[in-house]
Every structure is written in structure tokens, then in C-alpha cells.
Amino acid sequence: MWYDNVMVSSLKTQRNFMSEDYIEIGVAIIKKGPQVLVGKRPLGKASPGRWEFPGGKIEPGEWPEVCIVREIEEELGIKVANLKLLNVQDHQYPNGEKFRLHFYFCEVVAGEPQSLWHDEIKWIEAEKLETIDLLAADIGLVPLIQEKLV
């Protein structure tokens, strides 16, 4: 499938992955060598000041890969490609909200990341991800990211 001249593969997920019980989220693990890009959530949003991997809600009928390409362009002003499914995991917050997160490795193919939505963005060594205050939904993926990048 092509989206804005970027090839996204229909990997292990299918369009029928959507669940009414979960908010479906496409999450980008944007890598540059042994580093990944994280953003600090802005004031006025849920979990302000905590770090996260960028991404956003998957629209009805949208593929996770297309969501990621769209969200990353909106949040960071860059184009990403070479999306590879890393993991799909469910997370429920104490307030009862349930999320199904589709994590994909990807790489910047055009532009330089800008903080268009987050209060701050930064590249961090994968082995140092435990040193920042990551969102609870993202923490569980850290060992897998480190296994692949360190």
C-alpha cells in the first residue's frame, strides 16, 4: 500500500484488527542507529511532562502504518518509512481507558524532527530509556527495543 509516495507494508496486522473495547494507537519507534526519538507530552494533555514514543489514534478503516506516517508528519514535520511491526500490546490505565498499541520501528526519510506537538523532543540511546519518565503504556516495550537496538 502506498501513502504519500511512501511504501507501507501490510505486515501481520489486518484492517479487521480494530476493537470496540480499545482505543487503537499507532506508535512510532523512530530509530537512528542505537537511538530512538521520544517526545515530552505537553501541559493540558493527559500525563503532561512524561515522555512517550510519538504516534496517535488510528482512524476507522485506517491501517496502523498509514496512521503512523500521518501522525509523525503532523507531530514532528518529518516523513518516515521502512515501517516494521515490533509488537502489539494492550494497556489499561487506572481510569479504565484501554489502549491497543501497535508499535512499529521506522526511520526518518525526509526532514528534521521538530517539536510541533510535544513540549520537547530528543534522541536517546535505547539503553538509557529506563532513565526517563516514560508513559506506562510504553515502558513494557523498552526491553524489546533494547534487545533489537543495543
C-alpha positions as CSV (number, residue, x, y, z in Angstrom):
1,M,0.0,0.0,0.0
2,W,1.3,3.5,-0.9
3,Y,0.7,6.6,1.2
4,D,2.0,9.9,0.1
5,N,4.7,8.2,-2.0
6,V,5.8,6.1,1.0
7,M,5.5,2.3,0.7
8,V,3.9,0.8,3.8
9,S,3.7,-2.9,4.0
10,S,0.6,-4.7,5.3
11,L,2.5,-6.9,7.7
12,K,0.9,-9.0,10.4
13,T,-2.0,-6.6,11.1
14,Q,-5.2,-6.6,9.0
15,R,-7.9,-3.9,8.7
16,N,-10.2,-6.0,10.9
17,F,-7.8,-5.5,13.9
18,M,-10.0,-2.7,15.3
19,S,-11.7,-3.5,18.6
20,E,-14.6,-1.6,20.1
21,D,-13.2,-2.3,23.6
22,Y,-9.9,-0.5,22.9
23,I,-8.6,2.8,21.6
24,E,-6.3,1.8,18.8
25,I,-3.0,3.7,18.7
26,G,-0.2,3.6,16.1
27,V,3.2,4.2,17.8
28,A,6.5,5.0,16.0
29,I,9.8,3.8,17.4
30,I,11.8,6.2,15.2
31,K,15.4,4.9,15.2
32,K,18.7,6.4,14.3
33,G,21.5,3.9,14.9
34,P,21.2,2.9,18.6
35,Q,19.0,5.9,19.4
36,V,15.2,6.4,19.4
37,L,13.2,9.6,19.3
38,V,10.9,10.4,22.3
39,G,8.7,13.4,23.0
40,K,7.6,15.1,26.2
41,R,3.8,15.3,26.5
42,P,2.5,18.9,26.7
43,L,0.7,20.6,29.5
44,G,-3.0,20.4,29.2
45,K,-2.9,16.8,27.8
46,A,-3.1,13.5,29.8
47,S,0.2,12.7,31.6
48,P,1.8,16.1,30.9
49,G,5.6,16.1,31.2
50,R,6.0,12.4,30.7
51,W,8.0,11.0,27.8
52,E,6.4,8.9,25.0
53,F,7.1,7.4,21.7
54,P,5.2,9.6,19.1
55,G,2.1,8.4,17.4
56,G,-1.7,8.7,17.7
57,K,-5.1,7.3,17.3
58,I,-5.8,5.1,14.3
59,E,-8.9,6.4,12.4
60,P,-11.7,3.9,11.5
61,G,-10.7,1.9,8.4
62,E,-7.1,3.2,8.6
63,W,-4.1,0.9,8.6
64,P,-1.7,1.3,11.6
65,E,1.2,2.0,9.2
66,V,-0.7,4.8,7.5
67,C,-1.7,6.3,10.9
68,I,1.9,6.4,11.9
69,V,3.1,8.1,8.7
70,R,0.2,10.7,9.1
71,E,0.7,11.3,12.8
72,I,4.5,11.6,12.6
73,E,4.2,14.2,9.8
74,E,1.7,16.2,11.9
75,E,3.6,15.9,15.2
76,L,7.2,16.1,14.0
77,G,7.1,17.5,10.5
78,I,9.0,14.6,9.0
79,K,8.4,11.7,6.7
80,V,9.1,8.1,8.0
81,A,9.4,4.9,6.1
82,N,10.7,1.3,6.4
83,L,7.9,0.5,9.0
84,K,8.4,-2.8,10.6
85,L,6.0,-4.2,13.2
86,L,7.7,-4.6,16.6
87,N,4.8,-5.6,18.8
88,V,1.1,-5.1,19.5
89,Q,0.2,-4.8,23.2
90,D,-2.8,-3.9,25.3
91,H,-2.7,-1.4,28.2
92,Q,-5.3,-0.3,30.6
93,Y,-4.9,2.8,32.7
94,P,-6.2,3.1,36.3
95,N,-9.1,5.3,35.0
96,G,-10.3,2.3,32.9
97,E,-9.2,3.6,29.5
98,K,-8.0,0.6,27.4
99,F,-5.5,1.1,24.6
100,R,-4.2,-1.3,22.0
101,L,-0.8,-0.1,20.9
102,H,0.7,-1.0,17.5
103,F,4.5,-0.4,17.8
104,Y,6.5,0.0,14.6
105,F,10.2,0.6,14.1
106,C,10.7,3.2,11.4
107,E,13.3,5.7,10.1
108,V,13.3,9.3,9.0
109,V,13.5,9.6,5.2
110,A,12.8,13.3,4.8
111,G,13.1,16.3,7.1
112,E,14.5,17.1,10.5
113,P,12.3,16.3,13.6
114,Q,10.6,19.4,15.1
115,S,8.6,19.7,18.2
116,L,5.2,20.6,16.7
117,W,3.1,19.0,19.3
118,H,5.3,17.8,22.2
119,D,6.9,20.3,24.6
120,E,10.3,18.8,23.8
121,I,11.7,16.0,21.7
122,K,15.1,14.3,21.9
123,W,17.1,11.4,20.7
124,I,18.0,8.9,23.4
125,E,20.2,5.8,23.5
126,A,17.9,2.8,23.7
127,E,19.9,1.5,26.7
128,K,19.1,4.7,28.6
129,L,15.3,4.5,28.1
130,E,14.8,3.5,31.8
131,T,16.3,6.8,32.9
132,I,13.4,8.9,31.6
133,D,9.8,9.1,32.8
134,L,8.1,7.1,30.0
135,L,4.3,6.6,29.8
136,A,3.2,3.4,31.5
137,A,1.9,2.1,28.1
138,D,5.4,2.5,26.6
139,I,7.5,1.2,29.5
140,G,6.7,-2.5,28.8
141,L,8.3,-2.3,25.3
142,V,11.7,-1.0,26.5
143,P,13.3,-4.4,26.9
144,L,12.3,-5.5,23.4
145,I,13.5,-2.2,21.9
146,Q,16.8,-2.6,23.7
147,E,17.1,-6.2,22.5
148,K,16.8,-5.1,18.9
149,L,18.9,-2.0,19.1
150,V,21.6,-2.4,21.7
